[in-house]
Amino acid sequence: MSRKDAHFCSFLCILFYYSLAVTSERALLSWPCRKTVDGRMRGGAVAQTSETTEAYQLLATALQSRLKSETDELPDADDIVTALQSLAAAQKTFKGLDGAAHEAYQRTQPQQKIENVSGRARRSAARLGATADGLAACEWCDRALHHYDTERHQLLLNTTIHSQGIPMRIVVLYEPNYNGGSGADHGGLNEDTISPQRRSQGRITIVIVEAKPMSLQKCIRILDKEPIHVRTTKDLTNEVASVQPVLYKSAAQVLTTVEPFLRAHNNQTAIHFVGHALTGSIAGISAAILHGSLPMPKDKKGKRDKTKLDTHNATIMETNSTSGKTPLQGFGAGRSSAVLLGAPPPFSANVDSMFMVSLLYGDDILGRMSHESLDRLLQRTRRAMKSKGLVLKQMNWMRDTVSLATSNIMSHAYGSEGEEERLAIPGRAFLIRPRRLGNVCSMHEIGLQLKGGREALRAAILWQLHDVLLTKSFWKHHELNSYIHGLDRVQLRGVNDDDDDENE
């Protein structure tokens, strides 16, 4: 950790312990929530005037079977709700620090030009490109759900499949006149600067959405699976990566479904995936397989028939290899891209995914959910359920707050050590934070390129990207409409500035 990171970490610790001292008295007087004089919650995304337990009841029902006691007795749902609310109080401490810091900066700092601070122009351009890509992805998903098409695209496929308990609608569109970028050059603000030699000849857009809305309980049951290890080929060396098993198998079925349309077009056609929530992770894994970052899943039948096959080759075996076709792994190398909306972490950070853009809105629960984060949430919930009485609850709240800070700081300090074991948000990732001041949203880079520095530390501690964030909005922020409204309210520096327009 550099000296600047250490100073920033120390500053966060001072704010953290000051917040503990200030909020402990409020927590004792009004457990488990803390309100201002006007009855509104402080430090969150959007102020709410009424306290509701609907979101916590939804999560309590989903976790009830996992919280069985040693005697196989199901805990009461109300007890789980109370425990979750007490845990939420600890996480609101960090959320409040971030909200207060943002408001203080916006109120005290003048609106500087983007060239006044080193790196601001690059960050502003990255946010602008991500916002445009995200709004386009929302439009694709919305159109797929409502069964209507545009005149610019040829509809190649519109079908519904069921894979691993996930009902998916797959829409494949072909745009013959597209001549923009592909792979890492797709979307953003770079397409106008791409040389003619690198431009694509057409684009296939594969939109994957849930055919039926999936409940939180079903999503948790799918995501609560231990990651499996696969072998990847990177820089002529074999590496081990982790991938979510259920979504991995679903991605293979998606690729098998769209394979005829991929092979029907030349190798200069861009291949673009779009998905939301679980189908967003499936879209990301599919793009990674076509790019060559991940192998296709093993064919169980082929494994039985070829038991003498070398284990390294068996890992990347293709079901169509006997027919002489080009394997799907690497079929779209340099041409594949994806935009993922609120997608759960699909694979580990050592998988090449810089041709993807991931967007996470507010407190979206699925975007932070993995087997590891669920285990931590269950452990915290069990401790909270054992705390009876006001004093013990207060002590557990303080202990949980300190535990969250310590674990996130240690995770940041370890950096990329053990990254092949941990599932992560892929590609160039951005967090969209709703803000109370001005009713706008701020956008922050949280992607894999941030291996260190204060932004990575901020993401680990204040934004709690490695833990399930407990708020009243964690399920509402997961909805596609929330992403549409959030992206529409993103505050972009230097864009649509009325003062500049008047001066001109």
ABEGO torsion letter per residue (X at the ends): XBAAAAAAAAAAAAAAAAAAAAAAAAAAABOABBBBAAGBBBGBABBBABBBAAAAAAAAAAAAAAABBAAGBBBBAAAAAAAAAAAAAAAAAAAAAAAAAAAAAAAABBBBBAAABBGAAAAAAAAAAAAAAAAAAAAAAAAAAAGBBBAABBBABBBBBBBGGBBBBBBBBBBAABABBBEAABEEAAAAABBAAABBBEBBBBBBBBABBBBAAAAAAAABBBBBBBBBBBGGBBBBBBBBAAAAAAAAAAAAAAAAAAAABBAABBBBBBBBEAAAAAAAAAAAAAAGABBBBBBAAAAAABAABBAAAAAABBAAAAAGBBBABGAABGABBBBBBGBBBABBAABBAAABBBBBBEABAAAABBAAAAAAAAAAAAAAAABBEAAAAAAAAAAAAAAAAAAAAAAAAAEABGAAABBBBBEBBBBBBBBABGGBBBBBBABAABABEAAAAAAAAAAGAABBBBBAAAAAAABAAAAAAAAAABBBBGBGBAAAAAAX
